[in-house]
Amino acid sequence: MLEIGAEAARRRLPELLERAHAGETSIIKKRGVPYAAIVPLDQRVDPGMTDGLLSLIGTGEGLWGADVVKSVCESRDEWE
């Protein structure tokens, strides 16, 4: 993995793009602090590609016990 300063990255952008196309990741730093990464398309993470809340389906299985309605009613009764 190549680590490169921001100014050098600006000058060498075509090379960085070719490296990404070949499967290599490049980290761009500003004053020594990592700021960005140029990665191959198959390694990118796109937050817009998630299913949102639908991806949580089934993750709370068993949370309310065997009888969900009973558990919810008991929880409500605690507040009265």
C-alpha positions in Angstrom: 0.0 0.0 0.0 1.3 3.4 -1.0 1.1 6.3 1.4 1.6 9.7 -0.2 1.2 13.3 0.7 -1.7 15.4 -0.6 0.4 17.6 -2.9 2.3 14.6 -4.4 -1.0 12.8 -4.9 -2.3 15.8 -6.8 0.7 15.7 -9.1 0.6 11.9 -9.5 -3.2 11.3 -9.8 -3.0 9.4 -13.1 -0.5 7.0 -11.6 -2.6 6.5 -8.4 -5.6 5.8 -10.6 -3.7 3.2 -12.6 -2.5 1.6 -9.3 -6.1 1.4 -8.1 -7.2 -0.1 -11.4 -4.5 -2.8 -10.8 -5.9 -3.6 -7.4 -3.6 -1.5 -5.1 -4.8 0.9 -2.4 -3.2 4.3 -1.9 -3.5 6.4 1.3 -3.4 10.2 0.9 -2.0 12.1 3.9 -2.1 15.7 4.8 0.7 16.8 7.2 1.2 13.1 8.0 -2.4 12.4 8.9 -4.4 10.0 6.7 -7.2 11.9 5.0 -8.4 9.7 2.1 -7.9 6.5 0.2 -8.0 5.6 -3.4 -9.1 2.1 -3.6 -10.1 -0.4 -6.4 -13.8 -0.3 -7.1 -14.3 -3.9 -5.8 -13.0 -2.8 -2.4 -15.1 0.4 -1.9 -17.6 0.8 0.8 -20.7 2.7 -0.3 -23.1 3.7 2.5 -25.8 4.2 0.0 -25.7 0.5 -1.0 -27.0 -0.7 2.4 -30.6 -1.9 2.9 -31.1 0.6 5.7 -33.5 -0.8 8.4 -34.3 -3.8 6.3 -30.8 -5.2 7.1 -31.8 -5.4 10.8 -34.6 -7.9 10.1 -34.2 -10.9 12.5 -31.4 -9.3 14.6 -33.7 -9.0 17.7 -34.9 -12.6 17.5 -35.5 -13.9 21.0 -35.2 -10.5 22.6 -38.7 -10.4 23.9 -38.9 -14.1 24.8 -41.2 -16.8 23.4 -44.4 -14.7 23.8 -43.8 -11.2 22.4 -47.3 -9.9 23.2 -47.1 -11.0 26.8 -43.6 -9.4 27.3 -44.7 -6.1 25.8 -47.9 -6.0 28.0 -45.8 -6.8 31.1 -43.4 -4.0 30.2 -46.3 -1.6 29.8 -47.9 -2.6 33.1 -44.7 -1.7 34.9 -45.3 2.0 34.0 -48.8 2.1 35.3 
